[in-house]
């Protein structure tokens, strides 16, 4: 028999024969010996030993824990204590030891893991709050967003375990004031922390960081940053940032497109007015806003955007620059190609026809251009009569139509309708309003 085992038997027998209750010092002698973790777990659950012995047993179990003991199994060693009140009292008295254990650099990793395991060993909210205070102390004073120090517990696990009010200030501080080099790994390390999605303070800090321009260099990381905001897309701060950025000519097109898609896929009450406001933005994003309104409102949406289209302003923006016929190209290649218009079929034609004589020249020109695709023989006849009514003097179209007159634009549309009607018939989807 090995010497340590003999000593164990003699010491155990001596204590038993003497009728002595074990003391904290008695437990200390078994530290770091084979089988000691199971022994400490046994003392922890023994109803016959004193509270102080149980506290010492848990401290020793944590101190030499190498992830093989019962403590690692979801705190089961604590859950098996018969008296929940005594269990929670033991945990409370171990909090000071755990606090220092986590603060010490050489044991910080094992300490955090132990705190997380002990948290699983109680359902007492007040006790868990004391343990959470240790974790908050760690993330406030020792944690680096990009450094995964010793231990098995990830930053994501710690932040997920902590309640939002305790952890949000630290996370917000990283977004607002952290080193740019920390941002990339930070958003990767916390991507699945659920409470971040509904934290106003984190959303505001996130937006503040982007708008300050203090991001890591590189298009990809900056786009990754914008993509992460999708998790907070329902937050007011993020949505306001989206709307403002979409209307800003300085916003990278890729970011602007992502934001527009995020808003479209995550609608909220009140979005309609903000889409309408984008119709005044002298960028192609106005056509994305128009498309969204049409897709959501059908013929009523189409009529609404044609009525709301600004009568003046810059419409020449196309392909990233101001082009002499940019408005005409936008009409033909973007607006008139919207899939929803094809689904609307004759309802689209009727709506565009109502705007042939619109006093708003921009709405008029856009409608005539789209009637190339949706007009019928009656449309062509009506356009012909209308063009004749304008007289022989050219009536200019709005800026962005390359200087073509309304008479010529109407004739172009009439010719396109005739060519389309003369072509072999193609299958079409049923019209929907």
C-alpha positions in Angstrom: 0.0 0.0 0.0 1.3 3.4 -0.9 2.5 5.5 2.0 0.0 8.3 1.3 -2.9 5.8 1.4 -1.6 4.4 4.7 -1.4 7.8 6.2 -4.9 8.5 5.0 -6.3 5.4 6.7 -4.5 6.1 9.9 -5.4 9.7 10.1 -9.0 8.9 9.2 -9.2 6.1 11.7 -7.6 8.2 14.4 -10.1 10.9 13.9 -13.0 8.5 14.0 -11.7 6.6 17.1 -11.1 9.8 18.9 -14.7 10.9 18.1 -13.3 14.2 16.8 -15.2 16.3 14.3 -13.0 17.3 11.4 -11.8 20.9 11.4 -10.8 23.2 8.5 -7.1 22.6 9.4 -7.8 18.8 9.2 -9.0 19.2 5.7 -6.1 21.3 4.7 -3.7 18.4 5.1 -5.4 16.6 2.2 -4.8 19.4 -0.3 -3.3 18.3 -3.6 -3.2 14.6 -2.7 -4.7 11.9 -4.9 -8.4 11.5 -4.4 -8.7 14.7 -2.4 -11.3 16.3 -4.7 -13.7 13.5 -4.0 -13.0 13.7 -0.3 -13.7 17.5 -0.3 -16.9 16.9 -2.2 -17.9 14.3 0.4 -17.3 16.7 3.3 -19.2 19.5 1.5 -22.3 17.3 1.3 -21.9 15.7 4.8 -24.7 17.0 7.1 -22.7 16.0 10.2 -19.8 18.4 9.8 -19.7 22.1 10.7 -20.4 25.0 8.4 -16.8 26.1 8.6 -15.6 22.7 7.4 -17.9 22.9 4.4 -16.7 26.3 3.5 -13.1 25.1 3.7 -14.0 22.0 1.6 -15.4 24.2 -1.1 -12.4 26.5 -1.0 -10.0 23.6 -1.3 -12.1 22.1 -4.1 -11.9 25.4 -6.0 -8.2 25.9 -5.3 -7.0 22.7 -6.7 -9.7 22.2 -9.3 -8.4 20.7 -12.5 -11.8 20.2 -14.3 -12.1 16.6 -13.2 -14.1 17.1 -10.0 -17.9 17.1 -9.5 -17.8 20.9 -9.4 -17.2 21.0 -13.1 -20.4 19.1 -13.8 -22.8 22.0 -13.7 -22.3 22.7 -10.0 -23.8 19.3 -9.1 -21.6 18.9 -6.1 -23.5 21.9 -4.6 -26.9 20.9 -5.8 -26.5 17.6 -3.9 -26.2 19.4 -0.6 -29.3 18.4 1.3 -30.1 21.8 2.8 -30.4 24.6 0.2 -30.2 27.2 2.9 -26.9 25.8 4.2 -25.6 25.4 0.6 -26.3 29.1 -0.1 -24.7 30.1 3.2 -21.5 28.1 2.2 -21.4 29.9 -1.2 -21.8 33.3 0.4 -18.8 32.6 2.8 -16.7 31.5 -0.2 -17.3 34.7 -2.1 -14.3 36.6 -0.5 -12.0 33.7 -1.4 -13.3 33.5 -4.9 -12.9 37.2 -5.4 -9.2 37.1 -4.6 -8.8 33.9 -6.5 -10.1 35.5 -9.7 -8.1 38.7 -9.1 -4.8 36.8 -8.8 -3.2 36.5 -12.3 -2.0 33.0 -11.8 -5.4 31.6 -10.9 -7.7 34.0 -12.7 -8.7 31.6 -15.4 -9.5 28.7 -13.1 -11.3 31.2 -10.8 -13.6 32.4 -13.5 -14.4 28.9 -14.4 -15.1 28.1 -10.8 -17.4 31.1 -10.4 -19.4 30.0 -13.4 -19.7 26.4 -12.0 -20.7 27.6 -8.6 -23.4 29.8 -10.2 -24.9 26.6 -11.6 -25.0 25.1 -8.1 -27.6 27.6 -6.7 -30.9 29.0 -7.8 -30.8 31.8 -5.2 -30.9 35.1 -7.0 -29.1 37.0 -4.2 -26.3 34.5 -4.0 -25.9 34.5 -7.8 -25.7 38.3 -7.7 -22.8 38.1 -5.3 -21.0 35.8 -7.7 -21.9 38.0 -10.6 -20.2 40.9 -8.9 -16.9 38.9 -9.1 -17.4 38.5 -12.8 -18.2 42.2 -13.3 -15.0 43.0 -11.3 -13.1 40.8 -13.7 -14.5 42.3 -16.9 -14.0 45.8 -15.6 -10.4 45.4 -14.4 -8.8 42.4 -15.9 -10.6 41.6 -19.1 -9.3 42.4 -22.6 -11.8 42.0 -25.4 -9.3 40.3 -27.7 -7.4 38.2 -25.1 -8.7 34.8 -24.1 -6.7 34.2 -21.0 -6.3 30.9 -19.2 -9.4 29.0 -18.4 -12.2 27.4 -20.2 -14.8 30.1 -19.9 -15.2 32.4 -23.0 -15.9 36.1 -22.9 -19.2 35.3 -24.6 -20.2 32.8 -21.8 -19.4 35.3 -19.1 -21.3 38.1 -20.7 -24.2 35.8 -21.4 -24.4 34.7 -17.8 -24.4 38.3 -16.5 -27.6 40.3 -16.3 -27.7 43.3 -18.7 -27.5 46.0 -16.1 -24.3 44.6 -14.7 -22.4 44.0 -17.9 -23.9 46.5 -20.4 -21.8 49.5 -19.1 -18.5 47.6 -19.8 -19.6 46.4 -23.2 -20.8 49.9 -24.1 -17.4 51.3 -23.0 -15.6 49.0 -25.4 -17.8 50.1 -28.3 -17.5 53.7 -27.4 -13.9 54.1 -26.2 -12.0 50.8 -26.8 -9.0 50.5 -29.0 -9.9 50.2 -32.7 -7.8 47.1 -32.8 -10.1 45.5 -30.2 -13.3 46.0 -32.2 -12.9 43.2 -34.7 -12.4 40.3 -32.3 -14.8 41.9 -29.8 -17.8 41.7 -32.1 -16.8 38.1 -32.9 -16.4 37.1 -29.3 -19.8 38.4 -28.2 -21.9 37.7 -31.4 -24.3 35.4 -29.6 -24.8 37.3 -26.3 -28.6 37.6 -26.5 -29.2 40.6 -24.2 -27.1 42.8 -26.4 -29.9 42.8 -28.9 -32.2 44.7 -26.6 -29.8 47.0 -24.7 -30.3 50.6 -25.6 -27.1 51.7 -24.0 -25.0 49.2 -26.1 -26.9 50.2 -29.3 -26.1 53.9 -28.6 -22.5 53.2 -27.9 -22.3 51.0 -31.1 -23.6 53.8 -33.2 -21.4 56.4 -31.5 -18.4 54.4 -32.4 -19.3 54.1 -36.1 -20.3 57.8 -36.5 -17.0 58.9 -34.8 -15.1 57.2 -37.6 -12.7 55.6 -35.1 -12.9 52.1 -36.6 -10.1 49.8 -37.6 -8.8 50.4 -41.1 -10.1 48.2 -43.8 -13.3 47.9 -45.7 -14.1 44.3 -44.6 -13.9 45.0 -40.8 -15.9 48.1 -41.2 -18.6 46.2 -43.1 -18.4 43.4 -40.5 -19.1 46.1 -37.9 -22.2 47.3 -39.8 -23.4 43.7 -40.3 -23.2 43.1 -36.5 -25.8 45.9 -36.1 -28.4 43.6 -37.6 -28.6 42.0 -34.2 -29.8 45.4 -32.8 -31.9 46.4 -35.8 -35.0 46.9 -33.6 -33.2 49.4 -31.4 -34.2 53.0 -31.9 -30.6 54.2 -31.9 -29.6 51.8 -34.6 -32.6 52.5 -36.8 -32.1 56.3 -36.6 -28.5 55.7 -37.5 -29.6 53.6 -40.5 -32.0 56.3 -41.8 -29.4 59.0 -41.4 -26.6 57.0 -43.0 -28.8 56.0 -45.9 -29.5 59.6 -46.8 -25.8 60.6 -46.4 -23.8 60.7 -49.6 -20.6 60.0 -47.6 -21.9 56.6 -46.5 -20.1 53.7 -48.4 -22.6 52.2 -50.9 -22.2 48.7 -49.5 -23.1 50.0 -46.0 -26.0 51.9 -47.3 -27.4 48.9 -49.2 -27.0 46.7 -46.2 -28.9 49.2 -44.0 -31.7 49.5 -46.5 -32.1 45.7 -46.7 -32.1 45.5 -42.9 -34.8 48.0 -42.6 -36.9 46.4 -45.3 -36.6 43.0 -43.7 -37.3 44.2 -40.2 -40.2 46.7 -40.6 -41.6 48.9 -37.8 -44.5 51.2 -37.5 -43.6 54.6 -38.8 -41.2 53.4 -41.4 -43.5 54.5 -44.3 -42.9 58.2 -43.5 -39.2 57.7 -43.5 -39.2 55.9 -46.8 -41.2 58.8 -48.2 -38.6 61.2 -46.9 -35.9 59.3 -48.8 -37.7 60.2 -52.1 -36.1 63.6 -51.6 -32.5 62.3 -51.3 -30.5 62.9 -54.5 -29.1 59.4 -54.6 -30.3 56.1 -56.2 -31.4 55.2 -52.7 -34.6 57.1 -53.4 -35.5 54.4 -55.9 -34.8 51.7 -53.3 -37.3 53.6 -51.0 -39.8 53.8 -53.9 -39.4 50.1 -54.5 -40.1 49.3 -50.9 -43.2 51.4 -50.7 -44.5 49.8 -53.9 -43.8 46.3 -52.7 -45.6 47.0 -49.5 -48.5 49.0 -50.9 -49.1 47.7 -54.4 -51.0 50.2 -56.7 -51.8 52.4 -53.7 -48.1 52.5 -52.8 -47.2 53.4 -56.4 -49.8 56.2 -56.5 -48.5 57.5 -53.2 -44.8 57.7 -54.3 -45.7 59.3 -57.6 -47.7 61.9 -55.6 -44.9 62.4 -53.1 -42.0 62.6 -55.6 -40.4 66.0 -55.3 -41.2 68.4 -58.1 -37.6 69.8 -58.0 -34.2 68.7 -56.8 -31.4 66.6 -58.2 -32.5 63.5 -60.2 -29.4 63.0 -62.4 -27.6 60.6 -60.0 -27.0 57.3 -61.6 -24.2 54.7 -61.3 -22.4 56.6 -58.6 -22.2 60.0 -60.5 -24.3 62.8 -61.9 -25.2 61.9 -65.5 -27.0 64.1 -68.0 -29.6 61.4 -68.7 -29.3 59.9 -65.2 -33.0 60.3 -64.4 -34.1 58.6 -67.6 -31.7 55.7 -67.0 -32.9 55.4 -63.4 -36.5 55.3 -64.6 -35.9 52.7 -67.4 -33.4 50.5 -65.7 -34.4 50.7 -62.0 -37.9 51.9 -61.4 -39.7 50.4 -64.3 -38.0 47.0 -63.7 -39.3 46.6 -60.2 -40.7 43.0 -60.0 -43.8 44.1 -58.1 -44.9 46.2 -61.0 -44.9 43.1 -63.2 -47.0 41.4 -60.6 -49.4 44.3 -60.5 -49.9 44.1 -64.3 -52.7 46.3 -65.5 -53.0 47.9 -62.1 -49.5 49.4 -62.7 -50.6 50.6 -66.2 -53.7 52.4 -64.7 -51.7 54.1 -62.0 -49.0 55.3 -64.4 -51.7 56.6 -66.9 -53.2 58.7 -64.2 -49.9 60.6 -64.0 -49.4 61.3 -67.7 -50.6 64.9 -67.3 -49.3 65.3 -63.7 -48.3 68.9 -62.9 -45.2 67.4 -61.3 -42.9 67.0 -64.3 -40.8 64.4 -62.5 -43.8 62.2 -61.8 -45.0 62.7 -65.3 -41.7 61.8 -67.0 -41.3 58.7 -64.8 -44.8 57.5 -65.5 -44.5 57.9 -69.3 -41.1 56.0 -69.3 -42.7 53.1 -67.4 -45.6 52.9 -69.7 -43.2 51.6 -72.3 -43.4 48.3 -70.3 -47.0 48.4 -69.0 -49.0 50.4 -71.6 -51.5 48.9 -74.0 -52.9 50.1 -77.4 -55.3 52.5 -75.6 -52.3 53.9 -73.7 -50.5 54.6 -77.0 -53.6 56.3 -78.4 -54.0 58.4 -75.3 -50.3 59.4 -75.3 -50.5 60.3 -79.0 -53.4 62.6 -78.4 -51.7 64.1 -75.4 -48.5 64.8 -77.3 -50.5 66.5 -80.0 -52.1 68.7 -77.4 -48.7 70.0 -76.3 -48.3 71.7 -79.7 -45.3 71.8 -82.0 -43.0 73.7 -79.6 -40.9 71.2 -77.6 -42.0 70.9 -74.0 -38.8 70.2 -72.0 -38.6 67.2 -69.7 -37.0 67.6 -66.3 -33.2 67.7 -65.8 -31.8 64.2 -66.1 -33.7 63.2 -69.2 -30.9 64.3 -71.6 -32.8 67.2 -73.0 -35.5 65.1 -74.7 -38.9 66.9 -75.0 -42.1 65.4 -73.6 -43.4 65.0 -77.2 -40.3 62.9 -78.1 -40.6 61.0 -74.8 -44.3 60.2 -75.6 -43.4 59.1 -79.1 -40.6 56.8 -77.7 -43.1 55.2 -75.4 -45.7 54.8 -78.2 -43.1 53.1 -80.4 -42.0 50.8 -77.6 -45.6 49.8 -76.8 -46.2 49.0 -80.5 -43.1 46.9 -80.7 -44.0 45.0 -77.6 -47.5 44.3 -78.7 -46.3 43.1 -82.1 -43.8 40.6 -80.5 -44.8 37.0 -79.8 -46.9 36.7 -76.6 -45.1 35.5 -73.5 -46.5 34.0 -70.4 -47.3 36.4 -67.6 -48.2 36.1 -64.0 -51.7 37.0 -62.8 -52.2 40.7 -62.0 -52.4 41.6 -58.3 -53.3 45.0 -57.0 
